Amino acid sequence: MNHQELQQRIDAAIEQHDFSGVVRIAQHGAVVYERAAGYADRSNRIANTPATRFGIASGTKCFTALAIGKLIEAGKLTFDTRLQECVALDMPQYAPEITIAHLLNHTWGIPDYLTEDQIPDFDHCSVDIPWHELLGPRDYLAVFPDAPMKFAPGERFSYSNGGYILLGVVIEAISGMRYQEFVEQQVLRPIGMQQSGFFSFNRLPEQTAFGYIEEDAGWRTNIYNLPIIGASDGGMYTTAADLATMWQSLWDGTLLSADLVEQYTRPQVAVPDDDPLAYGYGFWLRGAADPGHEIYLIGADAGVSFRSLVNHQHALQATVLANTSKGAWPIVREIDALLHAG
């Protein structure tokens, strides 16, 4: 990859699209591009910096999966452990065959509490419980639909926020800790992700970006559009440098055993209508049969857009964190065009 062309094209995209966030690209372990743009706090004109923390929406699912991996390594779970062995739920419509693996790879077959492909506008999405009352995974169970299975567990892929909420419930039941505390203490801190965590909208720490939504009247924050604190399906905050730490820890065996990492990052199920795309356990995979296959995390929400990718052919890791609803995608497209050119 031509680093000069990379810099020119990403810089141009940042200016053209009024990007607000951070872009960090490393190749062979060395940072080849890093730039912050826009504001973490528009009202007080506090600029984003490379150290700014951003929400990553569904990118959080990866960290939920890694937390489950910690419980598997501790001998408290297996991929084949059934959900009903872990938690007692008054939901008789759930098939007893649902396992941890089905929850991890989105094949559990239950209608979701938040079906993303049926949401016309993420910037104005709501559920039947006030966002400020959703403090942990169990709080979400009240909005789960009382509906029959869509298909038998393991039959096919169907992206599910609810499945990852249940993984959070499992983590709390087995560990005896709050989901957020378990992830922070057992996943983030041991590998050095010191700036990452779950922060309440009304208690954001310093160097944390507000998420912004653009409307006819101008920009406003997303504090009334999302749960007050993230849970196991989304809402964690992190930095570009901390995500680089996660990827490094994944490959060097610091985070999980090599065997578990291999299982997490290999295709477990194909994603319908997109042949090169598959899902592992908490990770998206594109072109897994090719030498240039990619592993990535992605997240989108009101005031949040995010992707962090590893491309093995180019020994490249690229993260785009944005504190606007769609701001990351023009930068992501430029990176992809450069990676797949020729």
N, C-alpha and C positions, 0 to 999 in steps of 0.2 A: 504494500500500500504506500502510495506517495504521500508523505506527511505534509508537504507543502500544499498539495491539492486538497488534502483533508482539511487543513486549517482554513484555507480560502473558502471552501464550500460551506463548512459549518459556520464560519463567521458571517458569510453572506446570508445564510438561512436565519441566523439569530437576528440580524438587522432587519431582514425583509419581513419576518413574522412577529417582530416585537416580542421575542422569546423572553420568558421570565423563569429562571431556574438555573440549573447547573448541568454542564456537559463535561464528562470525564472519559477519556479514551486512553487505554494503556495497551502496549504491544510488547511481547516478550518481557513482561514485568515492569516495563518503564513507561511512565506517563508521557504520551506524545501530544495530548491536547487536553487542556482544562480551562474552562471559562465559566464564570458566573455572570448573569445578566438579570436586569429587572429588579423588582423590589420584593423583599420578604414582608414588609409592612408598608403599604402604599400611602396610608394616611400620614405616617411619620417619615416617609421617604428613607426608610432603612433598607439599604441595598442587600441583595443576595450576595453571598460569598461562597467560595468552595467549601467552607465548613458549615454552611446553613443546613439545617435539618428540614426534610420535606416528608409529607405523607406519601405513602406508596400504595394506598388502596389495597387491591387484591394481591399485590406483591407480598403481602403479609402471609398469604397461604403457604408460601415456601417455609416460613419460620415456624408455622404451626406444624407442618410436615416434619421439619427437623426436630421439633420438640417431641413429636411422636417417636422419631428415631431414637432419641435419648431414652425413652421408656422401653423401646424394643431392646436396646443394648443393655439396659438394666434388668432384662428378663421379666418385665412386668406386662409386656404385650408381645404379640406376634402379628404379622400381616393377616393371619387367618383368625385372629381373635374376633369373636362376634360382638357386635355392638351391645346386644342384650346381656352379655357377660360382664360388661363394664358399668353400665348405667341402667337404672330402672326408669322407663319412660311409659307414660300412660298414652301410648299411641299404637293401638292394636293394628292399624293399617300397615305398619312397617313389617316387612318380611323378616322372619327370624334369621334368615341366611346372611343378612347384611354384615360385612366384616370391616375391619380397619382398612384393608386394602381397597374395598369398594368406596369408602369415604375418601381416601387419599387420591384415588384416580378418577373421581367423578362418575362412578358407575353404579351408585347405590340405588338409583331408580325411583326416588321419591320426588314429587313436585317440590320445587324450591320455594322458599319464603320470599325470595327476590329473584325473579326470572329475568336475567339481564337482557336477553334478546327480545323481550316483550316490553321493555321500558323505552318509551319514545324520547324521553328527555331526562338524562341523568341529573341535570341541574335543578330539576323540580320533582325529585323522587321522594316518596314517603312510605311509611308503614303504619300499622294501626296502633303503635305505641309511640309516645313522644320520644324523640331522639335522646333527650337528656335522661331518660329512664333506662337506657340500654347501657349498662355498666359492665356486663360480663356475658359470656356465652349463654348461660341459663336464662337470662332475661329475654333472649330471642325466641325461646321455645313457644311463647304465647302467640307469636305471629306465624308459626308454622301452619301450613294449610292442612285442614282435616280432609284429606283426599286420598284416593287409592294410589297404589304404585303405578308409575308410568310404564315400567318394564321390570323384569326380574333382575335382581342384583347381579352385576357382572356382564349383562347382556350387551351393553354399549355405553358410549360416552355421552354424558349430558351435564354440562357445566353447572356446578351447584355450590352456592354460598352456604346453603343449609347443611350440606355434608361437612363443611369445614367448621361450622358452628358446633356440630355434634362432636367433632374431634376435640374442640376446646372443652366441651363438657366432659369428655373422656379424660383429658389431661387433668382437669380439676378433680375428678372423682378418684383417679389413681394416685395422683401426687399429693392431694390434700392442700394444694396451694391454689391461689387465684391464677387463672390462665396467664395474665399479663406478667405476674411475678415469676412464674415458672419459666417463661420464655426469656425474660431478662436475665434471670439467675443461672439458668442451665444451658442457654444457647448463646445469648449475646455477650455477656460479660466474660465467660471463659475464653472466647476467641478474640477479645479485644474490641468488640463493637461498643465502645464506651459512650458514644453520642446517640445511640439508637434506643428506642423504647416506645412505650405507650403513654401518651400525654393527653390529659383532658383539655378540651378547647378553652376552658376557663382557667387553666393553669399551665399554659404553654411556657416552657423554659426559654431562656435566652437563645438566640441564634436559631429560632424555629420560624419557618415561613407560614404565614396565613395562606390558606387556599382562597383563590379569587374566581368569581363568576362574573362574566360580562353581560350586562343587560342594557336596555335602552337608556336607563337613567345613569349608567356608568358601572364601575366595578363595585362589587360588594363581597364580603367574606362568605365562606361556606359554613359558618358555625351553626346555622339553622337547617342545614341540609344533610347532615351526617350524624351518626351516634356521637355522643359527647366524648367518648373514648373508644379507641379501637378494640376489636375482639378478634376471634380466631379466623374470621373470613376477610378482615381488612382493617386498615386504620393505623398501622404502625408508622413511626417516623424514623428516618435514617438519613445518613449522608452518603455522598458518592464514595468517600474514602472508606467508610464502614462497609459498604457493599463490596468494595474491592477486597477488604479483609475477609468477608464471608466467602467469596469465590476462592481465595487462596486457601482458606482453612478447609474448604470442601475438598480441594484436590490434594492437599498435603496430609490428610488424615487426622487433622486436629479436631474437626467438627464431628465426624462420624467415621466408623470403620470403612475401609476401602470396599468391603463387600456391600455394605449398606449404600454407600455413595453410588456404586455401580447400579444397584437396583433402583435407586431414586432417579437416576439420570439416564435410564434406558427406556425405550417406549414400552409402556404398559397397556396402552389402549390408543387406537387410531381416533383422530378427531374427524367426524363426518364432514363431507363436502370440502375437505382440504387435505388432499393426499399426502403432501410432504409433512403435515403437522401431526404430532402425537403428543401424548401426555405421559409423564412418568409419575412420580409421587411428589407433587408440589412444584414440578418444573415443566415448562413447555419445551418441546423438542421439534426442531425443523430439519428435515433432510437427514434423519438419523442414520440412513444407510450410506450417506456420502462422506467423503473425507472432510468436507467443509461443514459438517453438521453444526448446528447452533443449539445452545441451551439458554433459555432466557426466562426472566420474570417480567410480568407486565401488570399494570394497574391503571384503572381509570375510574374517576368519581367526580362529583361536583367539586371543582376547584383543584383537581389532582389529575395528572397524567404522568406516566412513568414506564420506562423499560430499562432493564439491565441485561446485557447479552454477553455470552462467551462464544466466540467463533474459533474452533480449534485449528482449522486450516491456516488462519492468519495469526494464530496465537494472540488473539485480540479480545479485550474486554471493554465494552462500551456501556456507559450508564447515562441516561437522560432523565433528570428529575425536574418536573415543572410544577409550579403552584398556580396553574390555570387548567381548565377542563380539557383543552385540546392542544395546549402549547407544545407538548413533547413531540407530537406526531410529525410535523415538518422536519424536525431535526433527525428523528428516527429514519425517515425516508431517505434523507441525504446519506446517513451512515450506511443504510442497506444498499443504496445505489453504488457507493464506493466499494463495499465488500463484494458485490456481485458483478461488478463491471468486467466485461470480457470473459 
